[in-house]
């Protein structure tokens, strides 16, 4: 089983819709979870972090964490064409270890 | 504020040539530093990390090496590049208090 798994996509949503990105992880003791956005040819940019079960909202972004199911998701409300990018899920190895990244989900928001 | 600098932005090198990529961080002390590689169609692969001067941990055996000669400087090197070394190389840092990593702008290396 891969440590961090994401659907590669592409995920295509119309402008104004909700985009839902999902991620599962294998290490039960992981404590920190992150979502990065990576535009084509650019480096990843941290957009959300979540450490506790439940939801965390920041503007149009909501991160959701369920440690029992080893599942973390990112919702993007009112999707814009500028949200088109690859979204990387990252999970720390162990309780305080290095970040392990998924391969990313490519999101395309159509005008 | 903290900033991370990485250079060069692009590099084309022949097979068998040496490599040196440099990364520096400003505005913080004793950061954790990381080198990642992102090959085409693949995820981010952790290559090396360092928690202090002269302290290097390798995640993947390969013909690359890393060094940390100063607190805020991290260098990735190779004596002889292989075609398989092509990729997007990213330096990142992390402070003690923030667990998320901040990435530099990256170096796109093409070995020909």
Interface residues (C-beta under 8 A of the other chain):
Chain A: X32 X34 X41 X42 X43 X44 X45 X46 X49 X88 X90 X92 X96 X98 X99 X100 X101 X102 X103 X104
Chain B: X34 X36 X42 X43 X44 X46 X49 X59 X90 X99 X100 X101 X102 X103 X104 X105 X106 X108
